[in-house]
Amino acid sequence: MLPLFLFATGIENSYPTINGGKTRVDEMEKCGHYKHWSADFDCVQEMGISYLRYGPPIHSTWLGPDQYDWTFADTTFHDLRKRDIVAITDLCHFGVPDWIGSFQNPDFPHLFADYSCLRVSIPLGAVIYPRERNVRLRVVFRSLRLVE
């Protein structure tokens, strides 16, 4: 159970468009997180913080309808669990994969609901908080089983 109040930090996982939608910006790439994720988690741990807003990079995880690559998420979430850092997981912070286009895609709410309800291998204790549009869902995954 989460405490009534907690202090957390976060790692930016946005993937917005700029230049009138012509250019996507991968904030995790821009800050070097893909190369230095372990050192980033070391910093969280050194500060004594037990809660981290953290999410998988949506554009390289959700490759298309029913197509996913959870490799990076599995690696990083496993490491967070070993460190006893609770991930407050944001599956879609800002920006969608190119194949969806934009949040104005009328299929987005249904597609995102499917994506966010997967039986993924995010470890025990990961709290899922999708933020976009009107999709509000809190799901806790235990092993590979979905718990509501």
C-alpha positions as a printed Julia matrix, in Angstrom:
148×3 Matrix{Float64}:
   0.0     0.0     0.0
   1.26    3.46   -0.87
   1.69    6.02    1.92
  -0.69    8.97    2.12
   2.21   11.26    1.21
   5.36   10.38   -0.65
   8.32   12.24   -2.07
   9.25   11.19   -5.59
  11.33   12.26   -8.52
  10.97   11.36  -12.18
  12.73   10.7   -15.44
  11.23   12.46  -18.44
   9.86   10.04  -21.01
   8.09   12.44  -23.36
   8.13   12.0   -27.11
   6.51   15.23  -28.36
   6.45   16.76  -31.81
   7.95   20.16  -32.56
   8.29   22.25  -35.72
   4.59   22.03  -36.45
   4.54   18.25  -35.99
   7.45   17.63  -38.37
  10.01   16.54  -35.77
   9.73   14.12  -32.85
  11.93   14.69  -29.8
  12.86   11.68  -27.68
  13.57   13.2   -24.27
  15.19   10.0   -22.93
  17.62   10.0   -25.85
  18.24   13.73  -25.5
  19.29   13.39  -21.85
  21.34   10.21  -22.4
  19.09    7.95  -20.32
  19.29    4.97  -22.71
  23.06    4.84  -22.18
  23.15    5.92  -18.53
  19.93    4.52  -17.04
  21.79    2.6   -14.33
  23.69    5.72  -13.24
  20.38    7.66  -13.26
  18.9     5.05  -10.9
  22.06    5.25   -8.76
  21.34    8.98   -8.3
  17.75    8.25   -7.2
  19.03    5.7    -4.72
  21.82    7.98   -3.42
  19.21   10.66   -2.68
  17.24    8.14   -0.62
  14.16    8.41   -2.82
  11.97    5.28   -2.94
   9.45    6.39   -5.59
  10.22    7.25   -9.2
   7.86    8.45  -11.94
   9.17    6.38  -14.78
   7.75    4.97  -17.95
   8.82    2.91  -20.91
   9.61    4.91  -24.07
   6.27    4.54  -25.82
   7.57    4.96  -29.37
  10.13    2.15  -29.12
   7.94   -0.11  -26.97
   4.6     0.1   -28.81
   5.57   -0.65  -32.39
   2.07   -1.06  -33.85
  -1.28   -2.66  -33.09
  -0.45   -5.79  -31.08
   3.3    -5.26  -31.67
   5.51   -4.56  -28.68
   9.15   -4.61  -27.68
   9.4    -4.65  -23.88
  13.17   -5.31  -23.83
  14.25   -1.93  -22.42
  11.3    -1.76  -20.0
  11.94   -5.28  -18.72
  15.6    -4.48  -18.08
  15.04   -1.14  -16.34
  11.98   -2.15  -14.31
  13.76   -5.29  -13.12
  16.64   -3.1   -11.94
  14.29   -0.72  -10.13
  12.71   -3.65   -8.35
  16.12   -4.96   -7.23
  16.8    -1.5    -5.77
  13.4    -1.37   -3.96
  12.47    1.75   -5.92
   8.73    1.82   -6.64
   7.98    2.92  -10.18
   5.0     5.23  -10.58
   4.67    4.2   -14.19
   3.5     6.61  -16.84
   2.78    4.61  -19.99
   2.1     7.67  -22.11
   3.37   10.92  -20.69
   3.39   13.13  -23.77
   3.6    12.07  -27.39
   2.48    8.97  -29.24
   4.27    6.61  -31.64
   4.47    7.86  -35.23
   2.18    5.08  -36.49
  -0.68    6.57  -34.41
  -0.06   10.09  -35.68
  -1.37   12.23  -32.84
  -3.76   12.25  -29.92
  -6.44   13.41  -32.33
  -6.5     9.95  -33.92
 -10.05    8.74  -33.15
  -8.74    5.21  -32.58
  -6.26    6.34  -29.9
  -8.47    5.79  -26.8
  -9.28    2.2   -27.8
  -5.71    1.42  -28.88
  -4.27    2.92  -25.7
  -6.72    1.01  -23.51
  -5.5    -2.22  -25.12
  -1.86   -1.19  -24.68
  -2.29   -0.21  -21.05
  -4.11   -3.42  -20.09
  -1.49   -5.83  -21.41
  -0.16   -8.63  -19.29
   3.33   -7.19  -19.43
   6.35   -8.21  -17.44
   6.53   -5.02  -15.39
   7.41   -6.34  -11.91
   5.38   -6.49   -8.72
   4.84   -3.08   -7.21
   4.85   -1.04  -10.41
   1.94    1.39  -10.28
   0.57    2.32  -13.69
  -0.89    5.8   -14.21
  -1.72    6.52  -17.87
  -2.36   10.27  -18.17
  -3.46   11.08  -21.67
  -6.94   12.02  -22.84
  -9.8    10.63  -20.79
  -8.14    7.29  -20.21
  -7.73    7.03  -16.44
  -6.58    3.69  -15.16
  -4.68    2.43  -12.16
  -3.35   -1.04  -12.58
  -0.86   -2.99  -10.54
   0.93   -5.82  -12.3
   2.02   -8.86  -10.31
   4.4   -11.01  -12.28
   2.59  -11.61  -15.59
  -0.92  -11.43  -14.16
  -3.08   -8.34  -14.27
  -4.6    -7.27  -10.95
  -7.32   -4.63  -10.88
